[in-house]
Amino acid sequence: MLGARRPHFLVGFNPSMNSEKLKIPSKFIKQMEGRASGTTVLVGPSGNACPVDLIQQDDGLFFHNGWVSFVKDHCLETGDSLVFRYDGDLHFTVQVFDESSCEKEASYNADCSQGATDLYNLSLKKRDRRELRFIRLHC
């Protein structure tokens, strides 16, 4: 998917609706190359990779097992917004913004308590992160 368009979606975090699982927008699912189940990788602002299972339920496709850990690790709270970029092969890069629309500083220090491999996390930290600069806000 290198050089190809990488689709994004935005979600406002609401603990009463999103703390146990997070629904992927129905319109976005077609961007996922027909993949409707399996283990996804969510890479947060710290560069750490967190495995999260995708589950299909009657009302849609959800991030489920592992999502609770991602929420806790990134200190998500009411008013936060998340931007998910689909990088292909069930891999997402996630940016976290607080209620002031600025990047949430605490998310840069998040470790993945879900147990992604250290080797995988190391390779992600070494990658060129210049592509994320276009969306960063300097508040």
C-alpha positions as CSV (number, residue, x, y, z in Angstrom):
1,M,0.0,0.0,0.0
2,L,3.1,2.2,-0.1
3,G,2.5,5.2,-2.2
4,A,-1.2,4.4,-2.4
5,R,-4.0,6.4,-0.8
6,R,-4.3,5.6,2.9
7,P,-7.9,6.1,4.0
8,H,-8.7,7.6,7.4
9,F,-11.7,7.8,9.8
10,L,-12.3,10.0,12.8
11,V,-14.1,8.9,16.0
12,G,-15.0,11.0,19.0
13,F,-14.4,9.0,22.2
14,N,-17.3,8.4,24.5
15,P,-16.6,6.0,27.4
16,S,-20.2,4.9,27.8
17,M,-20.2,3.7,24.1
18,N,-16.5,3.1,23.2
19,S,-14.7,1.8,26.3
20,E,-15.4,-2.0,25.7
21,K,-15.3,-2.0,21.9
22,L,-15.2,0.6,19.1
23,K,-17.3,0.4,15.9
24,I,-15.6,0.9,12.6
25,P,-17.8,3.2,10.4
26,S,-19.8,1.1,8.0
27,K,-18.8,3.2,5.0
28,F,-15.1,2.7,5.9
29,I,-15.2,-1.2,5.9
30,K,-15.0,-1.2,2.1
31,Q,-11.5,0.4,2.4
32,M,-10.3,-2.6,4.3
33,E,-9.9,-4.9,1.2
34,G,-12.7,-7.2,2.3
35,R,-11.0,-8.1,5.6
36,A,-13.8,-8.4,8.2
37,S,-12.1,-10.4,11.0
38,G,-8.7,-11.2,12.5
39,T,-6.2,-9.5,14.6
40,T,-5.4,-5.9,13.8
41,V,-2.4,-3.9,14.8
42,L,-3.0,-0.4,16.2
43,V,0.1,1.8,16.4
44,G,-0.4,4.7,18.7
45,P,1.5,8.0,18.9
46,S,4.2,6.4,21.0
47,G,5.0,4.0,18.1
48,N,4.1,1.0,20.2
49,A,2.0,-1.7,18.4
50,C,-1.1,-3.1,20.1
51,P,-2.9,-6.2,18.8
52,V,-6.7,-5.8,18.8
53,D,-9.2,-8.3,17.5
54,L,-11.8,-7.4,14.9
55,I,-15.2,-9.0,15.5
56,Q,-18.3,-9.0,13.3
57,Q,-21.6,-8.4,15.0
58,D,-25.0,-7.9,13.7
59,D,-24.7,-4.1,13.8
60,G,-21.2,-3.8,12.4
61,L,-17.4,-4.5,12.6
62,F,-15.7,-3.7,15.9
63,F,-12.3,-3.4,17.5
64,H,-12.8,-5.7,20.5
65,N,-10.4,-7.9,22.4
66,G,-7.4,-5.7,23.2
67,W,-9.4,-2.4,22.7
68,V,-9.9,-2.0,26.5
69,S,-6.1,-2.1,27.0
70,F,-5.6,0.4,24.2
71,V,-8.1,2.8,25.9
72,K,-6.4,2.5,29.3
73,D,-2.8,2.6,27.9
74,H,-3.6,5.9,26.0
75,C,-5.6,7.5,28.8
76,L,-8.6,8.0,26.6
77,E,-11.4,10.1,28.1
78,T,-14.6,11.9,27.2
79,G,-13.9,14.6,24.5
80,D,-10.9,12.9,23.0
81,S,-10.8,12.3,19.2
82,L,-9.0,9.5,17.4
83,V,-7.9,9.5,13.8
84,F,-7.4,6.0,12.4
85,R,-5.3,5.7,9.2
86,Y,-5.6,2.3,7.5
87,D,-2.2,1.2,6.3
88,G,-3.3,-2.1,4.8
89,D,-3.2,-5.7,6.0
90,L,-5.3,-4.9,9.1
91,H,-2.7,-2.3,10.3
92,F,-3.8,1.1,11.6
93,T,-1.9,4.1,12.7
94,V,-3.8,6.0,15.4
95,Q,-3.5,9.6,16.5
96,V,-5.1,10.9,19.7
97,F,-6.4,14.5,20.2
98,D,-7.7,15.9,23.4
99,E,-10.9,18.1,23.7
100,S,-8.9,21.2,22.7
101,S,-8.2,19.5,19.4
102,C,-4.5,19.3,20.2
103,E,-2.5,16.1,20.2
104,K,-2.8,14.4,23.6
105,E,0.6,14.4,25.2
106,A,-0.1,11.4,27.4
107,S,-0.6,9.2,24.4
108,Y,3.1,9.7,23.3
109,N,4.2,7.9,26.5
110,A,1.8,5.0,26.2
111,D,3.1,1.4,26.3
112,C,1.1,-1.4,25.0
113,S,0.1,-3.6,27.9
114,Q,-1.4,-6.1,25.4
115,G,2.0,-7.6,24.7
116,A,3.0,-6.8,21.2
117,T,6.5,-8.1,20.4
118,D,9.4,-5.9,21.3
119,L,11.0,-6.5,17.9
120,Y,7.9,-5.3,16.1
121,N,7.7,-2.2,18.3
122,L,11.4,-1.5,17.7
123,S,10.9,-1.7,13.9
124,L,8.0,0.7,14.1
125,K,9.9,3.3,16.2
126,K,12.8,3.2,13.6
127,R,10.5,3.9,10.7
128,D,10.3,7.3,9.1
129,R,7.5,9.2,10.9
130,R,7.7,12.3,8.7
131,E,4.4,11.3,7.1
132,L,2.6,12.0,10.4
133,R,3.8,15.7,10.5
134,F,1.1,16.9,8.1
135,I,-1.7,16.2,10.6
136,R,0.1,17.4,13.7
137,L,-1.1,20.6,15.4
138,H,1.2,22.9,17.3
139,C,-0.9,24.2,20.2
